[in-house]
Amino acid sequence: MKAVQLAEHGGPEVLRVVEVEEPHAGPGEIRIAVRAAGVNALDWKLRQGFMPGGDLPAGTGFDAAGVVDEVGEGVTGVAVGDAVFGAGRATYAEHAVLTAWAPKPDALSFEEAAGYPTPVETGRRILNEVGVQPGQTLLVSGAAGGVGTAVVQLAKARGITVIGTAGEGNQEHVRSLGATPTTYGDGFTDRVRELAPGGVDAALDIAGSGVVPQLIELTGDPAKVLSIADFTAPQHGAKVSSTSVDRPAALAEAAELVEKGSLRIPVARAFPLAEAGEAQAASQRGHVTGRFVVTVP
């Protein structure tokens, strides 16, 4: 089968479409014929060697949507031919093994569904970890990207008031999600205080743009600030979250919210498999509204 692999760490050019043996579903796993794979920051960080990623050559990608074509031992509730979305390994390929999945909502195309797994799991996890409650006010720094788009809508579904920061060109997108938008830069804390005269109860740093001290200033409590992108946050007393938890529950919640019309993560651009390197480069450049995905013919 065709799959994207890297034989060495480096820039987008190290990614190649090659012929490899098909993977097979082990116990508790399923295999899908991939229709689309989600592009995450973790993909290009592993490609560049910023994080431990195992032996090379290796496949790339964690999120995907497609049609089940193999069911592993002990798996129930899913059958060959079912359309699903979920997370697994080496998903930039014609076939991939998933370790967590949920039925693909009919309202989503395969391309859209492929962009959901990591953002919704991350969004759900960090909302739970920061402890923000219904009726409280949450500040999301970096509200326009995939994770930001997901966390804003998940928070709104829980009855949380959201203020979201984004670039000038993404203000309307943040507003369309149900959040009150504002911009980064000089005067950021003053703008937030004007928008939240009752104070900010918790803050999430999605973008990693060095704003953790300002978020602590706005919440008045480092324990109410959490980052997924700034690993210096603990130096200020804030938290960092990077470990996935309970993916199946997150996927099931996402599917339910999609069916209710309360969650939608747009596809910013779909790239063919042969342009996986450009897809990761676009992800690395940031300032995107929604998600990049790689499609498999």
C-alpha positions in Angstrom: 0.0 0.0 0.0 1.0 3.7 -0.3 2.0 5.5 2.8 3.9 8.6 3.8 7.1 7.9 5.6 10.2 9.7 6.9 13.6 8.0 6.8 15.3 10.9 8.6 14.4 13.9 10.7 14.2 17.2 8.9 12.0 19.6 7.0 8.9 18.8 5.0 11.1 17.4 2.2 12.0 14.3 4.2 8.4 13.0 3.8 8.0 10.5 0.9 5.1 8.4 -0.5 6.4 4.9 -0.5 5.1 1.3 -0.8 4.9 -0.5 2.5 3.3 -3.6 3.8 -0.3 -3.2 5.0 -0.8 -3.1 8.8 -3.2 -5.3 10.6 -5.5 -4.8 13.5 -4.4 -6.4 16.8 -6.6 -7.2 19.8 -8.7 -4.2 20.7 -8.0 -2.4 17.4 -9.6 -1.8 14.0 -8.1 -1.1 10.6 -9.6 1.4 8.2 -9.3 2.2 4.5 -8.2 5.8 5.1 -10.2 8.5 3.3 -8.5 11.4 5.1 -6.0 12.0 7.9 -5.8 15.0 10.2 -2.6 17.1 10.4 -1.5 18.0 13.9 1.4 20.0 15.3 2.7 16.8 16.8 3.2 15.4 13.3 5.8 18.0 12.3 7.4 18.1 15.7 8.1 14.4 15.5 9.3 14.8 11.9 11.8 17.4 12.9 13.1 15.3 15.8 11.8 17.7 18.5 10.2 14.8 20.4 11.0 11.1 20.8 9.3 9.2 18.1 10.8 5.7 17.8 12.9 4.1 15.0 13.2 5.3 11.5 11.9 4.9 8.8 8.5 5.5 10.2 5.0 6.4 9.2 3.4 9.7 10.3 0.0 10.9 11.5 -2.3 10.0 14.3 -5.9 11.1 13.3 -8.0 9.7 10.5 -11.4 8.9 9.1 -12.3 6.1 6.8 -14.2 2.8 6.4 -13.5 -0.2 8.6 -12.0 -3.1 6.7 -10.6 -5.3 9.6 -11.7 -5.8 13.2 -9.3 -7.0 15.8 -9.9 -9.7 18.5 -12.2 -8.6 21.3 -13.6 -5.6 19.5 -17.4 -5.2 19.6 -19.9 -2.6 18.4 -18.2 -2.0 15.0 -18.2 -4.0 11.8 -16.4 -4.1 8.4 -18.0 -1.4 6.2 -18.7 1.1 9.1 -17.6 4.7 8.6 -15.6 5.9 11.6 -13.2 8.6 12.8 -10.5 8.2 15.4 -6.9 8.0 16.4 -4.1 5.5 15.8 -0.8 5.4 14.1 0.8 6.1 10.7 -2.5 7.4 9.4 -1.1 9.2 6.3 -1.6 6.0 4.4 -4.1 3.9 2.4 -4.7 1.7 5.4 -4.2 2.5 9.1 -4.8 0.9 12.5 -6.9 2.8 15.0 -6.8 2.4 18.7 -9.7 4.7 19.5 -12.7 5.5 17.3 -16.4 6.4 17.1 -19.0 6.3 14.3 -18.6 9.1 11.8 -21.5 11.5 12.1 -23.5 11.6 8.9 -23.3 15.4 9.1 -19.5 15.2 8.5 -17.6 14.4 5.4 -14.5 12.1 5.8 -12.3 15.2 5.4 -14.0 17.1 8.2 -14.1 14.1 10.5 -10.4 13.4 10.1 -9.7 16.8 11.7 -11.6 16.1 14.9 -9.8 13.4 17.1 -6.9 15.3 18.5 -8.6 18.7 18.9 -11.7 17.3 20.6 -9.6 15.1 22.9 -7.3 17.9 23.8 -10.1 20.4 24.2 -12.2 18.1 26.5 -9.1 17.2 28.6 -7.9 20.7 29.2 -11.4 22.0 30.1 -11.6 19.3 32.7 -8.1 19.9 34.0 -8.4 23.6 34.4 -11.6 23.1 36.3 -13.8 25.8 34.7 -17.4 25.4 35.6 -20.8 26.3 33.9 -21.5 30.0 34.4 -17.9 31.0 34.7 -15.7 32.9 32.2 -12.9 31.2 30.3 -10.2 33.0 28.3 -8.8 31.0 25.4 -5.5 32.3 23.9 -5.4 31.0 20.4 -9.0 30.4 19.7 -9.0 30.1 15.9 -7.0 27.0 15.2 -8.2 23.4 15.4 -7.8 22.9 19.2 -9.0 26.5 19.9 -12.1 26.0 17.7 -12.9 22.8 19.5 -12.4 24.0 23.0 -14.5 27.1 22.5 -17.5 25.1 21.3 -17.0 22.4 24.0 -16.9 25.2 26.6 -20.0 26.9 25.2 -21.9 23.5 25.2 -21.1 23.3 29.0 -22.6 26.8 29.6 -19.2 28.6 30.0 -18.7 32.1 28.8 -15.7 32.3 26.5 -13.4 35.2 25.4 -11.1 34.1 22.6 -7.9 35.7 21.3 -6.9 35.5 17.7 -5.3 37.4 14.9 -7.1 40.3 13.2 -8.2 38.2 10.3 -9.8 35.5 12.5 -12.0 37.7 14.7 -15.2 36.8 12.9 -14.4 33.1 13.1 -14.0 33.3 16.8 -17.3 35.2 17.1 -19.0 32.6 14.9 -18.1 30.0 17.5 -20.0 31.8 20.2 -17.0 33.4 21.9 -16.3 37.1 22.3 -13.1 37.8 20.2 -10.2 40.1 21.0 -6.7 40.4 19.6 -3.2 39.7 20.8 -0.5 42.3 21.4 -0.2 45.5 23.3 -3.1 46.2 25.6 -4.2 42.6 25.7 -4.9 42.4 29.4 -6.8 45.8 29.4 -9.0 44.6 26.5 -9.8 41.4 28.3 -10.7 43.3 31.5 -13.1 45.5 29.5 -14.8 42.4 28.1 -14.9 40.6 31.4 -15.6 43.2 34.1 -16.5 40.3 36.5 -13.1 38.8 36.0 -11.7 35.7 34.3 -12.1 32.4 36.1 -9.7 30.3 34.1 -7.4 30.6 31.0 -6.1 28.2 28.4 -3.0 28.9 26.4 -3.4 27.1 23.0 -1.0 29.2 20.9 2.1 29.2 23.1 2.8 32.9 22.4 4.4 33.7 25.7 1.3 35.1 27.4 1.2 32.8 30.5 2.2 35.6 32.9 -0.6 37.8 31.5 -3.1 35.0 31.9 -2.0 34.5 35.5 -2.5 38.2 36.0 -6.0 38.1 34.6 -7.1 35.0 36.6 -5.2 36.0 39.7 -4.3 32.3 40.3 -1.6 30.3 38.5 -3.6 27.1 39.2 -6.3 28.5 36.9 -4.0 28.7 33.9 -3.1 25.8 31.7 -1.0 25.6 28.5 -0.6 22.9 25.9 2.1 24.8 24.0 4.3 26.7 26.5 6.4 24.3 28.5 7.8 27.1 30.6 4.4 27.5 32.2 5.3 25.6 35.4 8.1 28.1 36.0 5.2 30.6 36.6 3.2 28.1 38.7 0.8 27.3 35.8 0.1 23.8 34.4 1.0 22.1 31.2 -1.1 19.3 29.7 0.3 17.0 27.1 -1.0 13.5 27.8 -4.0 12.1 26.1 -6.8 10.6 28.3 -10.0 8.7 27.4 -10.0 9.3 23.7 -13.1 7.1 23.1 -15.2 9.2 25.5 -14.0 12.4 23.8 -14.8 11.1 20.3 -18.3 10.0 21.5 -19.0 13.4 23.0 -17.8 15.1 19.8 -20.0 12.9 17.6 -23.0 13.7 19.9 -22.3 17.5 19.7 -21.9 17.4 16.0 -25.3 15.7 15.6 -26.8 18.4 17.8 -25.2 21.1 15.7 -23.1 22.4 18.6 -19.7 21.5 17.2 -18.1 22.1 13.8 -14.4 22.3 13.0 -13.9 23.5 9.4 -11.3 22.2 7.0 -9.0 25.0 6.1 -7.5 23.0 3.2 -7.2 19.4 2.0 -3.9 18.2 0.6 -3.4 15.0 -1.5 -1.2 12.4 0.0 1.7 13.4 -2.2 1.6 16.9 -0.7 1.8 15.7 3.0 5.0 17.7 3.4 3.3 20.9 2.4 0.4 20.1 4.7 2.7 19.9 7.7 4.5 23.0 6.6 1.2 24.9 6.5 0.4 23.6 10.0 3.8 24.7 11.3 3.2 28.2 9.9 0.1 28.5 12.0 -2.5 31.3 11.8 -5.0 28.9 10.4 -8.8 28.8 10.9 -9.8 25.2 11.4 -7.9 22.2 10.3 -5.5 20.9 7.5 -6.1 17.3 6.3 -4.5 14.9 4.0 -6.8 13.0 1.6 -6.3 9.5 0.3 -7.8 8.6 -3.1 
